[in-house]
């Protein structure tokens, strides 16, 4: 059983908090501290962003975080090293790498999958690689016991949802809004309707992200989803509190976790 599956089972039906931060923002040492802060304040699964020069799916807040990380030349190898350091103290909290295909492709799918497992990664989400084109990477992720996590958009067809359902493990990430990360105008009624539809085809837990920024939106989505995924709110908090990132992040995470309880 993977760490992600085990985490959902141990929640006994309660909603998971999946927390995204960008690795290397503001630096690698602080990232490790922030990962520990996320867990200490209620995060169930960490999504660790892999910096890439063309983050097309991300809004301005996360793009700025990625740019800050890239100024320090943070690479995929650096991200894996941070996960390995995190695993020296934490063997239970799942870590999902979220990013773009290019860095993985350049490392090589087999080498990447092996290095990710060795570092302690649990799942991989490549936002710009659709289910129809992921075969070569998917084989290596499966071979090495890594969960393959897919995005599903409001516009995803039933045919593609069925394909994703046949391959997804860990959880699926339902993008609640058309647009980029950090978007607003969340329609919980429409999200609820879509999740009910997805569950006809998807057997793994359904997490919902994009547009969740406060306790109220987390509580509303938490009532209908298996996981609430928050990124831009945390990244913005980090950006606004240089030098005291972990101190500022802690109460924000705790507030959202409390809303899900």
ROTOR-520848 format. One record per residue: residue number from 1; x, y, z of N, C-alpha, C in turn. Coordinates in nm, 2 decimals, padded with zeros to 4 digits, always signed. Each point is the difference from the previous one (the first is absolute). Layout:
PT pos n_x n_y n_z ca_x ca_y ca_z c_x c_y c_z
PT NUM X Y Z X Y Z X Y Z
...
END
This chain:
PT pos n_x n_y n_z ca_x ca_y ca_z c_x c_y c_z
PT 1 +00.08 -00.12 +00.00 -00.08 +00.12 +00.00 +00.09 +00.13 +00.00
PT 2 -00.03 +00.09 -00.09 +00.08 +00.12 -00.01 -00.03 +00.09 +00.12
PT 3 +00.09 +00.09 +00.03 -00.02 +00.10 +00.11 -00.12 +00.08 -00.03
PT 4 -00.03 +00.04 -00.13 -00.12 +00.08 -00.03 -00.13 -00.08 +00.04
PT 5 -00.01 -00.12 -00.05 -00.11 -00.09 +00.03 -00.02 -00.01 +00.15
PT 6 +00.11 -00.03 +00.07 -00.01 -00.02 +00.14 -00.04 +00.13 +00.08
PT 7 +00.04 +00.11 -00.05 -00.05 +00.13 +00.06 -00.15 +00.02 -00.01
PT 8 -00.05 -00.03 -00.12 -00.15 +00.01 -00.02 -00.07 -00.10 +00.09
PT 9 +00.05 -00.12 +00.01 -00.07 -00.10 +00.08 +00.00 +00.04 +00.15
PT 10 +00.11 +00.06 +00.04 +00.01 +00.04 +00.14 -00.08 +00.12 +00.04
PT 11 -00.05 +00.07 -00.10 -00.09 +00.12 +00.02 -00.14 -00.05 +00.03
PT 12 -00.03 -00.12 -00.04 -00.13 -00.06 +00.03 -00.12 +00.09 -00.05
PT 13 +00.02 +00.05 -00.13 -00.11 +00.08 -00.06 +00.01 +00.15 +00.02
PT 14 +00.09 +00.04 +00.09 +00.02 +00.14 +00.02 +00.08 +00.06 -00.12
PT 15 -00.01 +00.13 -00.03 +00.06 +00.05 -00.12 +00.15 +00.03 +00.03
PT 16 +00.08 -00.03 -00.10 +00.14 +00.02 +00.01 +00.03 +00.14 -00.04
PT 17 +00.11 +00.06 +00.06 +00.05 +00.13 -00.04 +00.13 -00.03 -00.08
PT 18 +00.00 +00.04 -00.12 +00.12 -00.02 -00.09 +00.05 +00.14 -00.02
PT 19 +00.13 +00.02 +00.04 +00.06 +00.13 +00.00 +00.11 +00.01 -00.10
PT 20 +00.00 +00.10 -00.08 +00.10 +00.03 -00.11 +00.09 +00.11 +00.05
PT 21 +00.13 -00.02 -00.02 +00.10 +00.11 +00.00 +00.10 -00.03 -00.11
PT 22 +00.07 +00.10 -00.04 +00.10 -00.01 -00.11 +00.14 -00.03 +00.07
PT 23 +00.06 -00.10 -00.05 +00.13 -00.04 +00.06 +00.10 +00.11 -00.05
PT 24 +00.08 +00.05 +00.10 +00.10 +00.10 -00.03 -00.04 +00.14 +00.02
PT 25 -00.13 +00.02 +00.04 -00.05 +00.13 +00.03 -00.02 +00.02 +00.15
PT 26 +00.08 +00.08 +00.07 +00.10 +00.09 -00.06 +00.13 -00.07 -00.02
PT 27 +00.03 -00.11 +00.06 +00.12 -00.08 -00.01 -00.02 -00.14 +00.04
PT 28 +00.09 -00.09 -00.02 -00.02 -00.14 +00.03 -00.01 -00.03 +00.15
PT 29 +00.08 +00.07 +00.08 +00.00 -00.03 +00.14 -00.13 +00.05 +00.06
PT 30 -00.06 +00.11 -00.05 -00.13 +00.04 +00.05 -00.11 -00.09 -00.04
PT 31 +00.02 -00.05 -00.12 -00.10 -00.10 -00.05 -00.02 -00.11 +00.09
PT 32 +00.11 -00.06 +00.04 +00.00 -00.11 +00.10 -00.07 +00.04 +00.13
PT 33 +00.03 +00.12 +00.05 -00.07 +00.05 +00.12 -00.15 +00.01 -00.03
PT 34 -00.03 +00.05 -00.11 -00.15 +00.02 -00.03 -00.07 -00.13 -00.02
PT 35 +00.06 -00.10 -00.05 -00.06 -00.13 -00.01 -00.03 -00.05 +00.14
PT 36 +00.09 +00.01 +00.09 -00.02 -00.04 +00.14 -00.11 +00.08 +00.06
PT 37 -00.01 +00.13 -00.03 -00.10 +00.09 +00.06 -00.14 -00.04 -00.06
PT 38 -00.01 -00.04 -00.12 -00.12 -00.04 -00.06 -00.06 -00.12 +00.08
PT 39 +00.09 -00.10 +00.02 -00.04 -00.12 +00.07 -00.04 +00.03 +00.14
PT 40 +00.08 +00.08 +00.07 -00.03 +00.03 +00.14 -00.13 +00.07 +00.02
PT 41 -00.06 +00.06 -00.10 -00.12 +00.08 +00.01 -00.12 -00.06 -00.07
PT 42 +00.01 -00.13 -00.04 -00.11 -00.07 -00.05 +00.00 -00.05 -00.14
PT 43 +00.10 +00.03 -00.08 +00.01 -00.05 -00.14 +00.01 -00.15 +00.00
PT 44 -00.09 -00.06 -00.08 +00.01 -00.15 -00.02 +00.08 -00.05 -00.11
PT 45 +00.01 +00.08 -00.11 +00.08 -00.03 -00.12 +00.07 +00.12 -00.04
PT 46 +00.13 +00.00 -00.03 +00.07 +00.11 -00.05 +00.02 -00.01 -00.16
PT 47 -00.04 +00.11 -00.07 +00.03 +00.01 -00.14 +00.12 +00.09 -00.01
PT 48 +00.11 -00.05 -00.05 +00.12 +00.08 -00.01 +00.02 +00.04 -00.15
PT 49 +00.00 +00.13 -00.03 +00.01 +00.05 -00.13 +00.14 -00.01 -00.05
PT 50 +00.02 -00.05 -00.12 +00.13 -00.01 -00.07 +00.02 +00.12 -00.09
PT 51 +00.09 +00.09 +00.03 +00.02 +00.12 -00.09 +00.02 -00.03 -00.14
PT 52 -00.06 +00.08 -00.09 +00.01 -00.02 -00.14 -00.02 +00.14 -00.07
PT 53 +00.08 +00.02 -00.10 +00.00 +00.14 -00.06 -00.12 +00.04 -00.08
PT 54 -00.09 -00.09 -00.03 -00.13 +00.03 -00.07 -00.12 -00.06 +00.07
PT 55 -00.03 +00.05 +00.12 -00.11 -00.05 +00.08 -00.14 +00.04 -00.05
PT 56 -00.04 -00.05 -00.11 -00.12 +00.05 -00.07 -00.13 -00.02 +00.07
PT 57 -00.01 -00.09 +00.09 -00.12 -00.03 +00.07 -00.02 +00.08 +00.13
PT 58 +00.11 +00.07 +00.04 +00.00 +00.07 +00.12 -00.03 +00.15 -00.01
PT 59 -00.07 +00.05 +00.10 -00.02 +00.15 +00.00 +00.12 +00.08 +00.05
PT 60 -00.02 +00.13 +00.02 +00.11 +00.09 +00.02 +00.07 -00.03 +00.14
PT 61 -00.08 -00.04 +00.10 +00.06 -00.03 +00.13 +00.10 -00.11 -00.01
PT 62 -00.04 -00.11 -00.05 +00.09 -00.12 -00.01 +00.11 +00.02 -00.11
PT 63 -00.03 +00.07 -00.10 +00.10 +00.04 -00.10 +00.11 +00.08 +00.06
PT 64 -00.03 +00.09 +00.09 +00.10 +00.08 +00.07 +00.08 -00.08 +00.09
PT 65 -00.06 -00.10 +00.07 +00.07 -00.09 +00.08 +00.10 -00.09 -00.08
PT 66 -00.04 -00.04 -00.11 +00.08 -00.08 -00.09 +00.12 +00.08 -00.05
PT 67 -00.03 +00.13 -00.03 +00.11 +00.08 -00.05 +00.11 +00.03 +00.12
PT 68 -00.05 +00.01 +00.12 +00.09 +00.02 +00.11 +00.09 -00.13 +00.02
PT 69 -00.06 -00.11 -00.02 +00.07 -00.13 +00.02 +00.10 -00.01 -00.11
PT 70 -00.04 +00.03 -00.13 +00.09 -00.01 -00.11 +00.12 +00.10 +00.01
PT 71 -00.02 +00.11 +00.07 +00.12 +00.09 +00.02 +00.10 -00.06 +00.08
PT 72 -00.03 -00.10 +00.08 +00.09 -00.08 +00.08 +00.04 -00.13 -00.07
PT 73 -00.04 -00.01 -00.13 +00.04 -00.12 -00.09 -00.05 -00.13 +00.06
PT 74 -00.12 +00.00 +00.06 -00.05 -00.12 +00.06 -00.04 -00.10 -00.11
PT 75 +00.05 -00.12 +00.01 -00.02 -00.10 -00.10 -00.09 -00.11 +00.05
PT 76 -00.04 -00.09 -00.09 -00.07 -00.12 +00.05 +00.08 -00.08 +00.09
PT 77 +00.13 -00.01 -00.02 +00.09 -00.08 +00.09 +00.00 +00.07 +00.14
PT 78 -00.01 +00.13 +00.01 +00.00 +00.07 +00.13 -00.14 -00.03 +00.07
PT 79 -00.10 -00.01 -00.08 -00.13 -00.03 +00.06 +00.00 -00.14 +00.06
PT 80 +00.06 -00.09 -00.07 +00.00 -00.14 +00.06 +00.09 +00.00 +00.12
PT 81 +00.10 +00.08 +00.01 +00.09 +00.00 +00.11 -00.08 +00.06 +00.12
PT 82 -00.08 +00.10 -00.02 -00.08 +00.05 +00.11 -00.10 -00.10 +00.05
PT 83 -00.06 -00.08 -00.09 -00.09 -00.11 +00.05 +00.08 -00.10 +00.08
PT 84 +00.12 -00.04 -00.04 +00.08 -00.09 +00.07 +00.03 +00.05 +00.14
PT 85 +00.03 +00.13 +00.01 +00.03 +00.06 +00.13 -00.13 +00.00 +00.09
PT 86 -00.11 +00.02 -00.06 -00.13 +00.00 +00.07 -00.03 -00.14 +00.06
PT 87 +00.04 -00.10 -00.08 -00.03 -00.14 +00.04 +00.09 -00.05 +00.11
PT 88 +00.11 +00.08 +00.03 +00.08 -00.04 +00.12 -00.08 +00.02 +00.13
PT 89 -00.09 +00.09 -00.01 -00.08 +00.03 +00.13 -00.15 -00.05 -00.02
PT 90 -00.05 -00.01 -00.12 -00.14 -00.03 -00.02 -00.01 -00.12 -00.10
PT 91 -00.05 -00.11 +00.05 -00.02 -00.12 -00.08 -00.14 -00.02 -00.04
PT 92 -00.09 +00.08 +00.04 -00.15 -00.03 -00.01 -00.07 +00.10 -00.10
PT 93 +00.03 +00.13 +00.00 -00.07 +00.09 -00.08 +00.03 -00.01 -00.15
PT 94 -00.10 -00.03 -00.08 +00.03 -00.01 -00.15 +00.05 +00.13 -00.06
PT 95 +00.09 -00.02 -00.10 +00.05 +00.11 -00.07 -00.03 -00.02 -00.15
PT 96 -00.07 +00.09 -00.06 -00.03 -00.01 -00.15 +00.08 +00.11 -00.07
PT 97 +00.08 -00.03 -00.10 +00.06 +00.10 -00.08 -00.09 +00.05 -00.11
PT 98 -00.02 +00.13 +00.00 -00.09 +00.06 -00.10 +00.08 +00.09 -00.09
PT 99 -00.01 -00.02 -00.13 +00.08 +00.09 -00.09 -00.03 -00.04 -00.14
PT 100 +00.10 +00.03 -00.09 -00.01 -00.02 -00.14 +00.09 -00.11 -00.05
PT 101 -00.04 -00.05 -00.12 +00.07 -00.12 -00.05 +00.15 +00.03 -00.04
PT 102 +00.03 +00.11 -00.04 +00.13 +00.03 -00.06 +00.12 -00.04 +00.10
PT 103 +00.00 +00.04 +00.12 +00.11 -00.04 +00.09 +00.01 -00.16 +00.02
PT 104 -00.12 -00.06 +00.00 +00.00 -00.15 +00.02 +00.05 -00.06 -00.13
PT 105 -00.04 +00.05 -00.11 +00.05 -00.06 -00.13 +00.15 +00.01 -00.01
PT 106 +00.05 +00.12 +00.04 +00.15 +00.02 -00.02 +00.08 -00.09 +00.10
PT 107 -00.06 -00.03 +00.12 +00.07 -00.09 +00.09 -00.01 -00.14 -00.06
PT 108 -00.11 -00.03 -00.07 -00.02 -00.14 -00.04 -00.11 -00.07 +00.09
PT 109 -00.10 -00.05 -00.06 -00.11 -00.06 +00.07 +00.04 -00.10 +00.10
PT 110 +00.08 -00.10 -00.04 +00.05 -00.11 +00.09 +00.08 +00.06 +00.11
PT 111 +00.10 +00.08 -00.04 +00.09 +00.06 +00.11 -00.08 +00.08 +00.10
PT 112 -00.10 +00.08 -00.06 -00.08 +00.09 +00.09 -00.08 -00.09 +00.10
PT 113 -00.07 -00.10 -00.05 -00.08 -00.08 +00.08 +00.08 -00.07 +00.11
PT 114 +00.11 -00.05 -00.03 +00.09 -00.07 +00.10 +00.05 +00.10 +00.10
PT 115 +00.04 +00.12 -00.05 +00.05 +00.10 +00.10 -00.11 +00.05 +00.09
PT 116 -00.12 +00.01 -00.06 -00.11 +00.05 +00.08 -00.04 -00.09 +00.11
PT 117 +00.00 -00.13 -00.03 -00.03 -00.10 +00.11 +00.11 +00.00 +00.10
PT 118 +00.12 +00.00 -00.04 +00.11 +00.00 +00.09 +00.00 +00.13 +00.10
PT 119 -00.05 +00.11 -00.06 -00.01 +00.12 +00.08 -00.11 +00.00 +00.10
PT 120 -00.11 -00.08 -00.03 -00.11 -00.01 +00.09 -00.13 +00.07 -00.06
PT 121 +00.00 +00.02 -00.13 -00.12 +00.06 -00.07 -00.10 -00.11 -00.01
PT 122 -00.13 +00.04 +00.01 -00.11 -00.09 -00.01 -00.08 +00.01 -00.12
PT 123 -00.01 +00.11 -00.06 -00.08 +00.02 -00.12 +00.05 +00.11 -00.09
PT 124 -00.05 +00.00 -00.13 +00.05 +00.09 -00.10 -00.12 +00.06 -00.07
PT 125 +00.00 +00.13 -00.02 -00.10 +00.07 -00.08 +00.07 +00.09 -00.10
PT 126 -00.01 -00.04 -00.13 +00.06 +00.09 -00.10 -00.12 +00.07 -00.07
PT 127 -00.01 +00.13 +00.02 -00.12 +00.07 -00.04 -00.02 +00.01 -00.15
PT 128 +00.11 +00.00 -00.07 -00.01 +00.02 -00.15 +00.01 -00.13 -00.08
PT 129 -00.01 -00.11 +00.07 +00.00 -00.13 -00.07 -00.13 -00.07 +00.01
PT 130 -00.08 +00.00 -00.10 -00.13 -00.06 +00.00 +00.01 -00.16 +00.01
PT 131 -00.11 -00.06 +00.04 -00.01 -00.14 +00.02 +00.04 -00.08 -00.13
PT 132 -00.04 +00.06 -00.11 +00.03 -00.07 -00.13 +00.15 +00.00 -00.03
PT 133 +00.08 +00.09 +00.06 +00.14 +00.01 -00.04 +00.10 -00.04 +00.11
PT 134 -00.06 -00.06 +00.10 +00.09 -00.03 +00.12 +00.05 -00.14 +00.01
PT 135 -00.02 -00.08 -00.11 +00.03 -00.14 +00.01 +00.14 -00.03 +00.05
PT 136 +00.10 +00.06 -00.06 +00.14 -00.04 +00.04 +00.03 +00.04 +00.14
PT 137 -00.04 +00.11 +00.05 +00.02 +00.04 +00.14 -00.09 -00.09 +00.09
PT 138 -00.12 -00.02 -00.04 -00.09 -00.08 +00.08 +00.06 -00.14 +00.03
PT 139 +00.06 -00.06 -00.10 +00.06 -00.13 +00.02 +00.10 +00.00 +00.11
PT 140 +00.09 +00.10 +00.00 +00.10 +00.01 +00.10 -00.05 +00.03 +00.13
PT 141 -00.11 +00.09 +00.01 -00.06 +00.03 +00.13 -00.06 -00.13 +00.06
PT 142 -00.07 -00.07 -00.08 -00.06 -00.13 +00.05 +00.11 -00.10 +00.04
PT 143 +00.10 -00.01 -00.08 +00.11 -00.10 +00.03 +00.06 +00.03 +00.13
PT 144 +00.01 +00.13 +00.04 +00.07 +00.04 +00.12 -00.10 +00.03 +00.12
PT 145 -00.13 -00.03 -00.02 -00.09 +00.01 +00.11 -00.04 +00.15 +00.03
PT 146 +00.01 +00.09 -00.10 -00.04 +00.14 +00.02 -00.14 +00.02 -00.05
PT 147 -00.08 +00.07 +00.08 -00.13 +00.03 -00.04 +00.00 +00.11 -00.12
PT 148 -00.08 -00.03 -00.10 -00.01 +00.09 -00.11 -00.13 +00.08 +00.02
PT 149 +00.01 +00.13 +00.01 -00.11 +00.09 +00.04 -00.03 +00.09 -00.12
PT 150 -00.13 +00.00 -00.04 -00.04 +00.07 -00.12 -00.09 +00.12 +00.04
PT 151 +00.01 +00.11 -00.08 -00.10 +00.11 +00.00 -00.12 -00.04 -00.08
PT 152 -00.12 +00.04 +00.06 -00.12 +00.00 -00.08 -00.06 +00.14 +00.00
PT 153 -00.04 +00.05 -00.11 -00.05 +00.13 -00.01 -00.15 +00.00 -00.02
PT 154 -00.07 +00.11 +00.02 -00.15 +00.01 -00.02 -00.03 -00.04 -00.15
PT 155 +00.09 +00.01 -00.09 -00.03 -00.03 -00.14 +00.05 -00.14 -00.04
PT 156 +00.05 -00.08 +00.09 +00.05 -00.13 -00.04 -00.12 -00.09 -00.04
PT 157 +00.02 -00.06 -00.11 -00.11 -00.09 -00.06 -00.01 -00.13 +00.08
PT 158 -00.11 -00.07 -00.01 -00.02 -00.12 +00.07 +00.10 -00.11 -00.05
PT 159 +00.03 +00.01 -00.13 +00.10 -00.10 -00.05 +00.13 +00.02 +00.07
PT 160 +00.04 +00.12 +00.02 +00.13 +00.02 +00.06 +00.00 -00.03 +00.15
PT 161 -00.12 +00.03 +00.06 -00.02 -00.03 +00.14 +00.02 -00.15 +00.02
PT 162 -00.06 -00.08 -00.09 +00.01 -00.14 +00.01 +00.14 -00.05 -00.01
PT 163 +00.08 +00.06 -00.09 +00.14 -00.03 -00.02 +00.08 +00.03 +00.13
PT 164 -00.02 +00.12 +00.05 +00.06 +00.04 +00.13 -00.04 -00.10 +00.11
PT 165 -00.12 -00.03 +00.01 -00.05 -00.09 +00.10 +00.07 -00.14 -00.01
PT 166 +00.04 -00.04 -00.11 +00.06 -00.13 -00.02 +00.15 +00.00 +00.04
PT 167 +00.05 +00.12 +00.01 +00.15 +00.02 +00.03 +00.03 +00.07 +00.13
PT 168 -00.09 +00.08 +00.05 +00.03 +00.08 +00.12 +00.02 -00.09 +00.12
PT 169 +00.09 +00.05 +00.08 +00.02 -00.06 +00.13 +00.04 +00.11 +00.10
PT 170 -00.02 -00.02 +00.13 +00.02 +00.10 +00.10 -00.13 +00.09 +00.01
PT 171 -00.01 +00.09 -00.09 -00.13 +00.08 -00.01 +00.00 +00.07 -00.13
PT 172 -00.11 +00.06 -00.04 +00.00 +00.08 -00.12 -00.02 +00.15 +00.05
PT 173 +00.04 +00.09 -00.08 +00.00 +00.14 +00.03 -00.10 +00.07 -00.09
PT 174 -00.12 +00.03 +00.06 -00.10 +00.07 -00.08 +00.02 +00.15 +00.00
PT 175 +00.02 +00.06 -00.11 +00.02 +00.14 -00.02 -00.14 +00.07 +00.00
PT 176 -00.03 +00.06 +00.11 -00.14 +00.05 +00.02 -00.04 +00.12 -00.09
PT 177 +00.11 +00.06 -00.06 -00.03 +00.12 -00.08 +00.07 -00.01 -00.14
PT 178 -00.05 +00.07 -00.10 +00.07 +00.02 -00.12 +00.10 +00.11 +00.02
PT 179 +00.12 -00.02 -00.03 +00.10 +00.10 +00.02 +00.13 -00.05 +00.06
PT 180 +00.07 +00.08 +00.08 +00.13 -00.04 +00.05 -00.01 +00.00 +00.16
PT 181 +00.10 -00.05 +00.06 +00.00 +00.00 +00.15 -00.02 +00.14 +00.05
PT 182 -00.07 +00.00 +00.11 -00.03 +00.13 +00.07 -00.13 +00.07 -00.05
PT 183 -00.07 -00.07 -00.09 -00.12 +00.06 -00.05 -00.11 +00.00 +00.11
PT 184 -00.10 +00.08 -00.03 -00.10 +00.02 +00.11 -00.14 -00.04 -00.06
PT 185 -00.11 +00.05 +00.06 -00.13 -00.03 -00.04 -00.04 -00.15 +00.00
PT 186 +00.02 -00.06 +00.11 -00.03 -00.14 +00.02 -00.15 -00.03 +00.01
PT 187 -00.05 -00.08 -00.08 -00.14 -00.04 +00.00 -00.01 -00.14 +00.06
PT 188 -00.03 -00.01 +00.13 +00.00 -00.13 +00.07 -00.11 -00.09 -00.04
PT 189 -00.12 +00.06 -00.05 -00.10 -00.09 -00.05 +00.04 -00.07 -00.12
PT 190 +00.07 +00.07 -00.09 +00.04 -00.06 -00.13 +00.11 -00.10 +00.04
PT 191 +00.09 +00.03 +00.09 +00.11 -00.09 +00.04 -00.06 -00.13 +00.05
PT 192 -00.10 +00.01 +00.09 -00.07 -00.12 +00.06 -00.06 -00.08 -00.11
PT 193 -00.07 +00.06 -00.10 -00.06 -00.07 -00.11 +00.11 -00.08 -00.08
PT 194 +00.11 +00.07 -00.02 +00.11 -00.06 -00.08 +00.06 -00.12 +00.07
PT 195 +00.02 +00.02 +00.13 +00.07 -00.11 +00.08 -00.10 -00.13 +00.00
PT 196 -00.12 +00.02 +00.01 -00.10 -00.11 +00.00 +00.02 -00.07 -00.14
PT 197 +00.01 +00.08 -00.10 +00.02 -00.06 -00.14 +00.13 -00.08 -00.01
PT 198 +00.11 +00.06 +00.05 +00.13 -00.06 +00.00 +00.00 -00.14 +00.07
PT 199 -00.07 +00.00 +00.11 +00.01 -00.13 +00.08 -00.07 -00.12 -00.07
PT 200 -00.07 +00.03 -00.12 -00.04 -00.11 -00.08 +00.11 -00.07 -00.07
PT 201 +00.11 +00.07 -00.01 +00.12 -00.06 -00.08 +00.13 -00.01 +00.08
PT 202 +00.00 +00.07 +00.11 +00.13 +00.02 +00.08 -00.02 -00.08 +00.13
PT 203 +00.10 -00.09 +00.02 -00.01 -00.08 +00.13 +00.09 +00.05 +00.11
PT 204 +00.10 +00.09 -00.04 +00.09 +00.05 +00.10 -00.06 +00.13 +00.06
PT 205 +00.05 +00.05 +00.11 -00.06 +00.12 +00.06 +00.01 +00.12 -00.10
PT 206 -00.09 +00.09 +00.01 -00.01 +00.12 -00.08 +00.04 +00.12 +00.08
PT 207 +00.11 +00.07 -00.03 +00.04 +00.13 +00.06 -00.04 +00.11 -00.09
PT 208 -00.03 +00.11 +00.06 -00.05 +00.12 -00.07 +00.10 +00.12 +00.03
PT 209 +00.05 +00.06 -00.10 +00.09 +00.12 +00.01 -00.04 +00.11 -00.09
PT 210 +00.06 +00.11 +00.01 -00.02 +00.13 -00.07 -00.12 +00.07 +00.07
PT 211 +00.03 +00.12 +00.05 -00.11 +00.08 +00.05 -00.02 -00.01 +00.15
PT 212 +00.07 -00.09 +00.07 -00.02 -00.02 +00.14 +00.10 +00.08 +00.08
PT 213 -00.04 +00.10 +00.07 +00.09 +00.10 +00.06 -00.03 +00.02 +00.14
PT 214 -00.11 -00.04 +00.06 -00.03 +00.04 +00.13 -00.09 -00.12 +00.07
PT 215 -00.03 +00.02 +00.13 -00.07 -00.10 +00.07 -00.13 -00.03 -00.06
PT 216 -00.08 +00.10 -00.04 -00.13 -00.02 -00.06 +00.00 -00.08 -00.13
PT 217 +00.09 +00.03 -00.09 +00.01 -00.08 -00.12 +00.05 -00.14 +00.02
PT 218 +00.09 -00.01 +00.10 +00.05 -00.13 +00.03 -00.11 -00.09 +00.06
PT 219 -00.08 +00.06 +00.09 -00.11 -00.07 +00.07 -00.10 -00.05 -00.11
PT 220 -00.03 +00.09 -00.09 -00.10 -00.03 -00.10 +00.04 -00.12 -00.09
PT 221 +00.13 +00.01 -00.05 +00.05 -00.10 -00.08 +00.03 -00.13 +00.08
PT 222 +00.04 +00.01 +00.12 +00.03 -00.11 +00.09 -00.13 -00.09 +00.02
PT 223 -00.11 +00.06 -00.01 -00.13 -00.07 +00.02 -00.03 -00.09 -00.11
PT 224 +00.06 +00.02 -00.12 -00.03 -00.08 -00.12 +00.12 -00.07 -00.06
PT 225 +00.12 +00.03 +00.04 +00.12 -00.06 -00.06 +00.07 -00.09 +00.10
PT 226 +00.09 -00.08 -00.05 +00.08 -00.09 +00.09 +00.12 +00.08 +00.05
PT 227 +00.04 +00.10 -00.08 +00.12 +00.09 +00.04 -00.02 +00.14 -00.05
PT 228 +00.05 +00.09 +00.07 +00.00 +00.14 -00.04 +00.15 +00.04 -00.02
PT 229 +00.02 +00.05 -00.12 +00.14 +00.03 -00.04 +00.02 +00.15 +00.00
PT 230 +00.10 +00.05 +00.07 +00.02 +00.15 +00.02 +00.14 +00.02 -00.04
PT 231 +00.02 +00.11 -00.08 +00.14 +00.03 -00.04 +00.03 +00.15 +00.00
PT 232 -00.08 +00.08 -00.08 +00.03 +00.14 -00.01 +00.00 +00.07 +00.13
PT 233 -00.10 -00.03 +00.08 -00.01 +00.07 +00.14 +00.13 -00.02 +00.08
PT 234 +00.05 -00.13 +00.00 +00.12 -00.02 +00.07 +00.12 +00.07 -00.06
PT 235 +00.01 -00.01 -00.13 +00.12 +00.06 -00.07 +00.00 +00.15 +00.02
PT 236 -00.12 +00.06 -00.01 -00.01 +00.15 +00.03 +00.04 +00.03 +00.14
PT 237 -00.04 -00.08 +00.10 +00.04 +00.03 +00.13 +00.15 -00.01 +00.02
PT 238 +00.06 -00.10 -00.06 +00.15 -00.01 +00.00 +00.07 +00.13 -00.06
PT 239 -00.06 +00.04 -00.11 +00.06 +00.12 -00.07 -00.01 +00.12 +00.08
PT 240 -00.11 +00.02 +00.08 -00.02 +00.12 +00.07 +00.07 +00.01 +00.14
PT 241 +00.07 -00.11 +00.03 +00.06 +00.00 +00.14 +00.14 -00.05 -00.01
PT 242 +00.08 +00.07 -00.08 +00.14 -00.04 -00.01 +00.08 +00.00 +00.13
PT 243 +00.07 -00.11 +00.03 +00.07 -00.01 +00.12 -00.07 -00.07 +00.11
PT 244 -00.14 +00.00 -00.01 -00.08 -00.07 +00.10 -00.11 -00.08 -00.07
PT 245 +00.04 -00.07 -00.10 -00.10 -00.07 -00.08 -00.07 -00.11 +00.07
PT 246 +00.07 -00.08 +00.08 -00.06 -00.11 +00.07 -00.10 +00.05 +00.11
PT 247 +00.05 +00.11 +00.07 -00.09 +00.05 +00.10 -00.13 +00.06 -00.05
PT 248 +00.01 +00.06 -00.12 -00.12 +00.05 -00.06 -00.09 -00.11 -00.06
PT 249 +00.06 -00.10 -00.05 -00.07 -00.10 -00.07 -00.08 -00.09 +00.10
PT 250 +00.05 -00.02 +00.11 -00.06 -00.10 +00.10 -00.15 +00.03 +00.03
PT 251 -00.04 +00.12 +00.04 -00.14 +00.03 +00.03 -00.09 -00.01 -00.12
PT 252 +00.05 +00.03 -00.12 -00.08 -00.01 -00.12 -00.04 -00.15 -00.03
PT 253 +00.10 -00.09 +00.01 -00.02 -00.14 -00.02 -00.10 -00.05 +00.11
PT 254 +00.03 +00.04 +00.12 -00.09 -00.05 +00.12 -00.14 +00.04 -00.02
PT 255 -00.02 +00.13 -00.05 -00.14 +00.05 -00.02 -00.07 -00.09 -00.10
PT 256 +00.06 -00.03 -00.11 -00.06 -00.08 -00.11 -00.03 -00.14 +00.05
PT 257 +00.10 -00.06 +00.07 -00.02 -00.13 +00.06 -00.12 -00.01 +00.09
PT 258 -00.01 +00.10 +00.09 -00.11 +00.01 +00.09 -00.13 +00.00 -00.07
PT 259 -00.01 +00.08 -00.11 -00.12 +00.01 -00.08 -00.04 -00.14 -00.05
PT 260 +00.09 -00.08 -00.04 -00.03 -00.14 -00.05 -00.04 -00.09 +00.11
PT 261 +00.03 +00.03 +00.12 -00.04 -00.09 +00.11 -00.14 +00.02 +00.04
END
